Amino acid sequence: MFDIIYIIMQYSIRVVGIYTYETGMKFLRFGKGSALSFLVAIFILGFTLLYIKLFYKEEV
């Protein structure tokens, strides 16, 4: 799926995943790429915890 989005878009839109990949691997900025990956992971973790708290109710 990654390669299809990358080929179709060709720099017209920057998805966070593609931007992180390009920063870390293409431009060899490993520190910034690592930091972006960490921030994305924290965002996904927060969203997941919020989703679980809101939509999963314990049944008695």
Backbone as JSON Lines, residues from 0, in Angstrom:
{"i":0,"aa":"M","n":[0.82,-1.2,0.0],"ca":[0.0,0.0,0.0],"c":[0.87,1.26,0.0]}
{"i":1,"aa":"F","n":[1.99,1.19,0.68],"ca":[2.86,2.37,0.74],"c":[3.34,2.8,-0.63]}
{"i":2,"aa":"D","n":[3.77,1.84,-1.43],"ca":[4.32,2.18,-2.74],"c":[3.28,2.76,-3.68]}
{"i":3,"aa":"I","n":[2.02,2.33,-3.56],"ca":[0.97,2.87,-4.42],"c":[0.72,4.34,-4.1]}
{"i":4,"aa":"I","n":[0.62,4.66,-2.81],"ca":[0.41,6.06,-2.41],"c":[1.6,6.91,-2.83]}
{"i":5,"aa":"Y","n":[2.8,6.38,-2.64],"ca":[4.03,7.13,-2.97],"c":[4.11,7.42,-4.47]}
{"i":6,"aa":"I","n":[3.77,6.45,-5.3],"ca":[3.85,6.64,-6.75],"c":[2.75,7.58,-7.24]}
{"i":7,"aa":"I","n":[1.54,7.44,-6.73],"ca":[0.43,8.25,-7.21],"c":[0.6,9.72,-6.8]}
{"i":8,"aa":"M","n":[1.01,9.98,-5.6],"ca":[1.04,11.35,-5.1],"c":[2.22,12.17,-5.61]}
{"i":9,"aa":"Q","n":[3.4,11.6,-5.68],"ca":[4.59,12.28,-6.2],"c":[4.73,13.73,-5.7]}
{"i":10,"aa":"Y","n":[4.83,13.88,-4.41],"ca":[5.08,15.15,-3.74],"c":[3.92,16.13,-3.77]}
{"i":11,"aa":"S","n":[2.75,15.74,-4.23],"ca":[1.63,16.68,-4.23],"c":[1.0,16.77,-2.85]}
{"i":12,"aa":"I","n":[1.11,15.74,-2.06],"ca":[0.59,15.76,-0.7],"c":[1.56,14.97,0.18]}
{"i":13,"aa":"R","n":[1.74,15.42,1.39],"ca":[2.66,14.75,2.3],"c":[1.87,14.07,3.41]}
{"i":14,"aa":"V","n":[1.81,12.77,3.36],"ca":[1.22,11.98,4.42],"c":[2.3,11.82,5.49]}
{"i":15,"aa":"V","n":[1.9,11.75,6.74],"ca":[2.86,11.71,7.84],"c":[3.83,10.53,7.69]}
{"i":16,"aa":"G","n":[3.33,9.39,7.29],"ca":[4.19,8.23,7.12],"c":[5.23,8.42,6.04]}
{"i":17,"aa":"I","n":[4.83,9.0,4.93],"ca":[5.77,9.24,3.83],"c":[6.79,10.29,4.23]}
{"i":18,"aa":"Y","n":[6.34,11.34,4.91],"ca":[7.26,12.38,5.36],"c":[8.29,11.82,6.34]}
{"i":19,"aa":"T","n":[7.85,10.96,7.24],"ca":[8.75,10.33,8.19],"c":[9.76,9.44,7.47]}
{"i":20,"aa":"Y","n":[9.28,8.66,6.53],"ca":[10.17,7.78,5.77],"c":[11.21,8.59,5.0]}
{"i":21,"aa":"E","n":[10.76,9.62,4.29],"ca":[11.7,10.43,3.51],"c":[12.71,11.13,4.39]}
{"i":22,"aa":"T","n":[12.27,11.63,5.53],"ca":[13.18,12.33,6.42],"c":[14.26,11.39,6.94]}
{"i":23,"aa":"G","n":[13.86,10.21,7.37],"ca":[14.81,9.28,7.96],"c":[15.67,8.55,6.97]}
{"i":24,"aa":"M","n":[15.1,8.09,5.87],"ca":[15.83,7.21,4.96],"c":[16.35,7.92,3.71]}
{"i":25,"aa":"K","n":[15.56,8.77,3.13],"ca":[15.97,9.41,1.88],"c":[16.95,10.55,2.13]}
{"i":26,"aa":"F","n":[16.66,11.38,3.15],"ca":[17.51,12.52,3.43],"c":[18.53,12.24,4.54]}
{"i":27,"aa":"L","n":[18.53,11.01,5.04],"ca":[19.49,10.52,6.05],"c":[19.51,11.37,7.32]}
{"i":28,"aa":"R","n":[18.36,11.82,7.73],"ca":[18.21,12.53,9.01],"c":[17.57,11.56,9.99]}
{"i":29,"aa":"F","n":[18.4,10.66,10.5],"ca":[17.88,9.56,11.32],"c":[17.29,10.04,12.64]}
{"i":30,"aa":"G","n":[17.86,11.06,13.24],"ca":[17.34,11.57,14.5],"c":[15.95,12.17,14.35]}
{"i":31,"aa":"K","n":[15.77,12.99,13.32],"ca":[14.48,13.62,13.09],"c":[13.44,12.57,12.68]}
{"i":32,"aa":"G","n":[13.85,11.61,11.85],"ca":[12.94,10.54,11.45],"c":[12.51,9.7,12.63]}
{"i":33,"aa":"S","n":[13.45,9.43,13.53],"ca":[13.14,8.67,14.73],"c":[12.19,9.44,15.64]}
{"i":34,"aa":"A","n":[12.42,10.73,15.79],"ca":[11.56,11.55,16.63],"c":[10.14,11.62,16.05]}
{"i":35,"aa":"L","n":[10.03,11.75,14.74],"ca":[8.71,11.78,14.1],"c":[7.99,10.45,14.3]}
{"i":36,"aa":"S","n":[8.72,9.35,14.16],"ca":[8.1,8.04,14.36],"c":[7.61,7.88,15.79]}
{"i":37,"aa":"F","n":[8.39,8.36,16.74],"ca":[8.0,8.28,18.15],"c":[6.74,9.11,18.4]}
{"i":38,"aa":"L","n":[6.67,10.32,17.84],"ca":[5.5,11.17,18.03],"c":[4.25,10.56,17.41]}
{"i":39,"aa":"V","n":[4.4,9.95,16.25],"ca":[3.27,9.28,15.61],"c":[2.79,8.12,16.48]}
{"i":40,"aa":"A","n":[3.73,7.36,17.04],"ca":[3.37,6.24,17.9],"c":[2.65,6.72,19.16]}
{"i":41,"aa":"I","n":[3.1,7.81,19.76],"ca":[2.45,8.37,20.94],"c":[1.04,8.85,20.59]}
{"i":42,"aa":"F","n":[0.88,9.48,19.45],"ca":[-0.44,9.94,19.0],"c":[-1.39,8.76,18.82]}
{"i":43,"aa":"I","n":[-0.92,7.71,18.17],"ca":[-1.76,6.53,17.95],"c":[-2.12,5.86,19.28]}
{"i":44,"aa":"L","n":[-1.17,5.79,20.19],"ca":[-1.44,5.22,21.52],"c":[-2.5,6.03,22.25]}
{"i":45,"aa":"G","n":[-2.39,7.35,22.23],"ca":[-3.38,8.21,22.88],"c":[-4.76,8.06,22.26]}
{"i":46,"aa":"F","n":[-4.82,8.02,20.94],"ca":[-6.09,7.84,20.26],"c":[-6.7,6.49,20.59]}
{"i":47,"aa":"T","n":[-5.88,5.46,20.66],"ca":[-6.36,4.12,20.98],"c":[-6.92,4.06,22.39]}
{"i":48,"aa":"L","n":[-6.21,4.64,23.34],"ca":[-6.69,4.64,24.73],"c":[-8.0,5.41,24.86]}
{"i":49,"aa":"L","n":[-8.11,6.53,24.16],"ca":[-9.35,7.31,24.18],"c":[-10.49,6.5,23.56]}
{"i":50,"aa":"Y","n":[-10.23,5.83,22.47],"ca":[-11.25,5.01,21.82],"c":[-11.73,3.88,22.73]}
{"i":51,"aa":"I","n":[-10.78,3.22,23.36],"ca":[-11.15,2.12,24.26],"c":[-11.98,2.64,25.43]}
{"i":52,"aa":"K","n":[-11.59,3.77,25.98],"ca":[-12.31,4.33,27.12],"c":[-13.73,4.76,26.75]}
{"i":53,"aa":"L","n":[-13.9,5.31,25.57],"ca":[-15.21,5.81,25.17],"c":[-16.17,4.73,24.68]}
{"i":54,"aa":"F","n":[-15.65,3.73,23.97],"ca":[-16.54,2.81,23.28],"c":[-16.64,1.41,23.86]}
{"i":55,"aa":"Y","n":[-15.75,1.06,24.75],"ca":[-15.84,-0.27,25.35],"c":[-16.35,-0.13,26.78]}
{"i":56,"aa":"K","n":[-17.53,-0.65,26.99],"ca":[-18.14,-0.62,28.32],"c":[-18.08,-2.02,28.91]}
{"i":57,"aa":"E","n":[-17.81,-2.1,30.18],"ca":[-17.77,-3.39,30.84],"c":[-19.19,-3.85,31.12]}
{"i":58,"aa":"E","n":[-19.51,-5.04,30.63],"ca":[-20.86,-5.58,30.81],"c":[-20.91,-6.39,32.1]}
{"i":59,"aa":"V","n":[-22.03,-6.24,32.8],"ca":[-22.19,-6.94,34.08],"c":[-23.09,-8.13,33.92]}
